[in-house]
C-alpha cells in the first residue's frame, strides 16, 4: 500500500516545479528528489543511546595576558 503512495508522490514530483519531497509514512521516511540517481530512499532513524562524557583531568585556568598600560604624559597648560 505504501508503494502506491510512493509512486503517487513520484508522479506528483515529476509533473511539478518542486525539486524534492520528503514524506513520513508510519515511521518510515522517504525523500524523493529530481535529478538524483536514486528515486526514493527509505530511511530508518535508529534510536541513539546517551553516551556518558569521559572524565578529564582538571584544567588549569591561566590569567589572560594584558597589554601593558600606555602611560600618558601630562601636558602643561599655557606652554606654547
ABEGO torsion letter per residue (X at the ends): XAAAAAAAAAAAAAABABABBBBBBGGBBBBBBBGBABABBBBBBBBBBBBBBBBBBBBBBBBBBBBBBBBBBBBBBGBX
